[in-house]
Amino acid sequence: MANHGIPNDLMQNFDPIAIIVFLPLVDQVLMPFLRKHKIPFPPINRIVAGFWIASLAMVYAAVIQYYIYQSGPCYDHPLCPAAEGADGAIVGNNIHIAAQTGAYMLIGISEIFASVTGLEYAYTKAPPSMKSFVQAMYLLTNAFGSAISEALNPVLYDPAIQWMYVGLAVSSFIAGGVIYILFRHLNESEDQMNQLDQDYDKVPTLRHSSVPGDGTVELHEAEKV
């Protein structure tokens, strides 16, 4: 792609930028609007929406990759000898690098719905003594994702990269559908599960014990949490 002076490394910054910009909008605008109009949007639905937005991002990337392969000077074999300029610099296919921005922005928005909601779900629904462990296991899935990505790198080559994006779009869409089918029943018990965590916080703790003269143990209740 023709970068027109824009560093390649700059593009990946649009992912966190999208999160910074859209997360407050989702929290302060979208969610209150849905609650005001009594439109349910429970956690499982939000996670599924995140997967489907990620699928849309991959569709966008596949379309951009298609147009890259349709552009000169190298078409579906980027960085061919024809891409070398008179000064020896390599010139990408004639499509602006900023065209990728939409894919990064959509991925950032998908993370707001899927990743952020997933972390919230892992924390609020786990037993108090296992919150850290459950969150750690949730984050471990990122490691598995990175490992799969590294394993697939050797088989990614032009002009097949476009089909990789198509495969990611299809798999992400299917994954979202599977999550909805398997876990949508949890939406119905959302309030009850939240109440369990609140009830635990109200359970009194034991401060100390004493043994009276008759040998019975007295437990003294501390202040409620």
C-alpha positions, 0 to 999 in steps of 0.5 A: 500500500502507498503510505504517503508519508504515514508510518505503517506502525501508526495504523495499529494505534487506531485500535486503542484510539477507537476504544478510548473514543467509543467506550465512554459513548457506549457507557454514557450514551448507548447503554442509558438510551437502551435502558430508557427505552427498555431495550434489553442488552444483557452481557451475553448479547453484548459479547455476541455483538462484539464477535459479530462486529469483529466479523464485520471488521474482517469483511472490511479487511478482505474487501480492502485486500481485494482492492489492493490486489486490483491495484498496480504496480504489483497487483496480487504480488506486492513488492514485486520488482516493478515496485522499486522506484528510481531511488531504490525505494519500494513503492506499494500498490496504489491504494492509500494506507489510511484505507485500513483505518476502518478495520482497526476502528471496528476491531476496537469497537468489537473489543468494547463489547466482547473483551470488556464485557467478558472481563466484567462477567468473569469478575462479577460472576466468579466466587469472591475467592476465585475472582483473580483466578477466573480473570487470569484464565479469561486472559489466558485465552489471549495467549492461545489466540496469539499462539494460533496466530503465530502458527498460521503465519508461515501459511500466509502469503500473497495472493491468499491473504484476502481469503484469510480475512474471509475465513476469520470473518466466517469463524468469528460470526459462527463463534458468536452464534455458538456463544449465543446458542450455548449461553443465552440462558444465562441472560435470564439468571443475570439478576439472580447471579448478581444478587448472589455476589451482593448477598455474600458482601452482607454475610457477617464475618467472625472476629474471634472465639472464646471458650467459657468455663463449660467448654463451649465455644462462643463465636463473636460476630464482627461488624457486617461488611 
